[in-house]
Structures are given as C-alpha cells and as structure tokens.
Amino acid sequence: MVGRRAALVTSSLLATAAVLSGCSQTSSGQAVSIYHDPFRVAGLDASSGPSGLRPGAPDAERDIVGTDGGSIDALAANAITDIETFWNTQYPTLFNEPFQPVDTLISWDPTESNGPDFCEETTEDLINAGYCSLDHTIGWDRELLLPEVQEKFGDVAVAFIFAHEYGHAVQRKAGIVKGGSESALVREQQADCFGGAFLRHVAEDKAAHFTMNTSDGLNKVLASAVAIRDDDPNDPDSHHGSAFERVTATQIGFTDGASACTRIDQEEIESRRAELPQQFDSEDDSGELPVTEETLQEFLTTFQSVFELENPPTVTFTGADTGCADAVATEPVSFCPSTNTIGINVDELAERGTPGRVGRRELMQTDITGDYNAYVLLASRYTLAMQQQRGQALDTPQTALRAACLAGVITAALSPSNAAESGAQVTLSPGDLDEAVSGLLTDGLAASDVNGDTVPSGFARVDAFRTGVLGGQVSCDSRYTE
C-alpha cells in the first residue's frame, strides 16, 4: 500500500478472447446477442431502476469476528450471503465438487490497536479488504475503506469487492491458479471476472439482498474497479491490473459467465495487452502532455495519418461553438457536419485534461483524469468527420458507439510500437487508457453523437472503445452498423 491509497488484499497474502465475444449467456446458459441494440447491456435492458440494497429484504444473520454490529458489517454480511448463494450453484457446475464457503468472516477498525488479527497479522492501520488463503477467511476494514466505497460508488460496489475476494476463495479451493509472481495478475483478473459474473446475477434480479440497474448502477460499480487499480505501472508489486484490464475482466464475467473466467491465463491477458505500453521509461516520466494548441495540432495530424481522409476537417481553436447550422455545439470540442469543421475551446479542453489528485482525507479518486481525457475526446470528434465522409448517420446511438470504437482505433495507433507504421507524432503512455475508460464511464462524451447524445450504458461505451483498441477498424465496422 502506498500512502493512503487502498489496494485490495488478496491471496497474495499466501507467501476469452482479446475482444469480448459477440454473444453472451444468461445465468441459465441461454446465448443472447449483445450488439443488436445499443440500449441493451450484454443482452439485458439498459435499465434505470434502483441499485443497492433491496428494499424490505431482511439482513442476513452471520457470525462476524470483531464486529461492531453496525451498518457496514450488515452490508458485508448481506453481500457475502448473496455471493455464497451464487456459488452454491455455480461451483459444482464448474468444478464438479461441492462448494465450500469460507470458514470465518472478520471485521476491524484500522484506527484501533486492539482489533482481531487477519491472516496472522495485526489489523491496526490495515485499510483493506481481502481473502486469506492461510485459513480460508475473508476480512474487511469497516471504518475507512468500505464506507468510502459505499459513499462514492454505492452498496453494490461494496458487494463487488466481496465478490472479487470470494473469487480468490474459489480459486484456492478449486486449485485453478498456481502460485508464483507471474500468476498474481492472473489471480486478480480471474477474481474481477468472477465478480462480473456475480454482478450479472444481481442484474438479472436473482440476488436476495441486492438489486442493480444496468445504466448508472452498473456504471458506478465499474468506476469502482477503475478507482481501485494499479496506478503505478512501474511498481513491481502491482498485480491488480490497470483500470482498462480490470474493467475488461469484469465485463468478460458479466457477458460470458463464470466459466469464461476459468479460461483467463497469462497468454489470454497478454493477448489483451497486445502492444500497449505497460511501463514508463523512467521514474520521472508522468506520461502527461499539456493540452495546448500546438499539441492538439500534433494529435490532429496523427489522426489524419491514421485514417487518411480525402477531405480532412478544418479546425478552429476559437471555441467549440462554430455557429453550426446542423448540429448542437458540444463543449469543449465539437464537429459541424455542414462546414466539416472541428471547433475547440482550448482552455476548457485543457481543464478536462488536467490530472486530478486524491484529497487529503480520501483513499481513492472517483474519476481518473489526465491529458488523455482531452485527447480521446478530440479523437472521437474527428471520427465524426470520418463517419460523415463514409455516408453514415451522425445522430444515432450507433454513431456514438462508432465514435468510441474508432477513437479506440486511434488509441491503438498511438502505441509506441505502432507509431512508425501509423505516422504518429505523439504516442500513448501507461495510464492513458485508464483515463479514457474513466471518462467513458462518467459523462461518456467521447462516446456521443454529433449532438453530444450518448447511450446510457457505460458498459457499452467502454466495450465499444476496447473493441477499437484491440479489434481495429474492421471490428468497429462489423459491430456498429445502422
């Protein structure tokens, strides 16, 4: 743990495809299309109902070592009970043996010195939650970590933390991941995937204590995975994966079920990493490129080298509102079809691309911001010019998802390993993908049509972006048709 930033404790205490498939399965195993309708999420309606504890559901009665009898421990007990109900069915199906629940649940206040031990260590100053493979237990910090997750991301995000940790318990009992430093990321990606499979169970209204809509409710849970990520790619102890990787693994589980999670291994993860940058070249490199008129022009030149438009859009740096007759101006950058012009408010776009910081009394950021929040938005507006020249509509949900997908194509072209071929004047840094994913989950402007209208599901927006990053323009063209 670095400073006050939370990082989930996992079974490290013991010492699929590159793009999601085109169909998913319900928890009953029925295959469904996930691309037929942009207002659906892996075959489910993009609902806008309640998310959180199910009204009127009685609290689960569980024995918890060290509990204070408060609301956070009650929330944890409800989550773990629903997760065990899920695995009671899933585990025998996957591993052909009975499910074994964890032996003990442990709660502590890290500000106290007399709390219970967890995994043979003191819980004083342990701002965390985790699974301990030494004694098959799950424990959590009820005072700092879980209350902040609940406040920023909601009750279901707390349940997702426990679903992730329970995924480690499943791994341990099933013996599906061996020890060693190389397998640490595999363990974490599988656990995120198992967490995603449980989220599908909740979204299908099958959990006794929780309910979750598939628009802002699911968006917030995915945002929690972004917040609790490896934020220092040069740290040798980083093994949870980037936000891009964490969200991808969670979506695999949500889309294809728990069985898909067992197929995640080092080779599968490397296929998803492709040739994207994983580490900074030096400790002094922040990866941040200030947003200026000059740097924006360098990006625009790179976009043209990627797509080679016959009639590239003209650009004005005097503001996003160009007086367009056939589209609504979208701040801080917009595209006008009738004049084939991109309008940019440089100061506001630069503000969007300014890195955020964790507050003094905070463990994690709600949104991950940085320079690529600005540059990916510019890329998505540039793709509208491309869509117009191809004769595609600019004001439909498919427009919005194509914009995100093609912005992903540009992003992949900016990878240092692809720069020579793509002619990129600027290149991608570690963390840029995480900034893009965070923005797609929050306002979704980089996945919007010419009028700034997006689809309600952050899940769909991120999936479209990843499709472009990993699958290329051919995948964008085949998925997001009118």
Secondary structure as GFF3:
##gff-version 3
##sequence-region A 1 482
A	DSSP	three_ten_helix	11	14	.	.	.	ID=ss1
A	DSSP	beta_strand	23	25	.	.	.	ID=ss2
A	DSSP	beta_strand	31	33	.	.	.	ID=ss3
A	DSSP	beta_strand	40	41	.	.	.	ID=ss4
A	DSSP	beta_strand	44	45	.	.	.	ID=ss5
A	DSSP	beta_strand	52	53	.	.	.	ID=ss6
A	DSSP	alpha_helix	71	95	.	.	.	ID=ss7
A	DSSP	beta_strand	104	108	.	.	.	ID=ss8
A	DSSP	beta_strand	129	132	.	.	.	ID=ss9
A	DSSP	beta_strand	137	141	.	.	.	ID=ss10
A	DSSP	alpha_helix	145	153	.	.	.	ID=ss11
A	DSSP	alpha_helix	155	174	.	.	.	ID=ss12
A	DSSP	three_ten_helix	181	183	.	.	.	ID=ss13
A	DSSP	alpha_helix	184	203	.	.	.	ID=ss14
A	DSSP	beta_strand	210	211	.	.	.	ID=ss15
A	DSSP	alpha_helix	216	227	.	.	.	ID=ss16
A	DSSP	alpha_helix	243	256	.	.	.	ID=ss17
A	DSSP	alpha_helix	258	261	.	.	.	ID=ss18
A	DSSP	alpha_helix	266	273	.	.	.	ID=ss19
A	DSSP	alpha_helix	293	307	.	.	.	ID=ss20
A	DSSP	beta_strand	314	316	.	.	.	ID=ss21
A	DSSP	beta_strand	333	336	.	.	.	ID=ss22
A	DSSP	beta_strand	341	344	.	.	.	ID=ss23
A	DSSP	alpha_helix	346	352	.	.	.	ID=ss24
A	DSSP	alpha_helix	371	389	.	.	.	ID=ss25
A	DSSP	alpha_helix	397	413	.	.	.	ID=ss26
A	DSSP	three_ten_helix	416	418	.	.	.	ID=ss27
A	DSSP	alpha_helix	419	422	.	.	.	ID=ss28
A	DSSP	alpha_helix	432	441	.	.	.	ID=ss29
A	DSSP	three_ten_helix	445	447	.	.	.	ID=ss30
A	DSSP	alpha_helix	458	479	.	.	.	ID=ss31
###
